[in-house]
Amino acid sequence: MLKLLKMRLFLVFLISFLLMLAFSGSSLAQECPEDTGIGITDFYSDIESGDLTVYSATELEGMELELSLEHEGEVLDEKTLPVRRVAPGSNAIKVFEWDTDTRDDGRYTVDVRILKDDCELYTNTYSFVHGRQVIPRVTVDDLIANSEGFSLMITPVQPVLVDVNYMLVDGSDVIYMNEQERVALNTVPLEVSEQWNTLLENGREYKGRVKVKMYTPSDVIGSMQEFTAKDDVFISDTYQDEIGASATIDGISQVPFEGSVRFTVMNNDGSGTIIESIVRDSPILLSGDDETVEAIWEERLPEGTYRLSIEVIGNDGDLLDVKETIIEAEAPRNVTNTTNETETTNQSPGFLGTHSIVIIVAAIFVLRLKKRW
């Protein structure tokens, strides 16, 4: 009887446990939304990298984007990118890079899935062809991306109109994007440049991404380059004399420059003896800004020739720019002699004026006497 009772209890526990698992599984399945209105509205990839646009009709958070690159049935690379949030009726652009040694010509496919809490919200397959069978209408010869912006050289094979789409990428997220539409290319290479219109963080890794889009027939060429953001300025103008000096500093980076300028006066006899050194903080500068920083010597420099070194020190204490020049100090003028000369000059007109009045009065008196007689 005791064994039978134990068996019944075990069966009851086992059935209850199985029912709980089944109920839990059905509950998880029911949590998956049937229609979120999420999808991919734009997709581009080549053998190096790609980007896609996620659109959602409703607000969604905490998603994952799974991508799988395949060629002739072989999986070459897989990526998982976070999609933190998509606001209702808006887009989120994600950028990815492939890590594969395969460069064979032919068709490649990319399987894309959007997941949330193990629920599959979207799936699709895209393809691209690597290895061109015809001569392209344009070639992208070079891309330079840095803390200021990007420069791109496009060489046309034949006259064509293109759109140049450029992005600033942080990780896999596009934090800034703009486009130049209907850029005319004839028969000579064209340089396209643009500045980033957003602040960058000093020392952070970013990527500059550019896509050149052609019209009929439609075609796209993409390129991307990584760079480390850094504050940067240069000295555009200076002034110096025996009293002090100034330097005009121009910003050429979207990393805010919060450094300083050091003015150092030295003997011009080759000894390098420092006479005076002054450090002045600079106003905050961004790309396109300029400010003048001034320094006044504690004592007027005696007559002679001196060397002046002006150094711009960056946010991290590194030297960003330096300019060396010469100060030709003049002897101060004799203020006492100048004052005496001025006083003498001022007295002369007064003396002449008094005598002139006396002569005029005397002449009038003589004329009156003649009339009486």
Secondary structure by P-SEA (a helix, b strand, c coil): caaaaaaaaaaaaaaaaaaaaaaaaaaaaaaccccccccccccccccccbbbbbbbcccccbbbbbbbbbccccccbbbbbbbccccccbbbbbbbccccccccbbbbbbbbbbbccccccccbbbbbbccccccccccccccccccccbbbbbbbcccbbbbbbbbbbccccccbbbbbcccccccbbbbbbbbbcccccccbbbbbbbbbbbccccbbbbbbbbbbbbbbbbbcccccccccbbbbbbbccccccccbbbbbbbbccccccccbbbbbbbccccccbbbbbbbbbccccccccbbbbbbbbcccccccbbbbbbbbcccccaaaaaaaaaaaaaaaaaaaaaaaaaaaaaaaaaaaaaaac
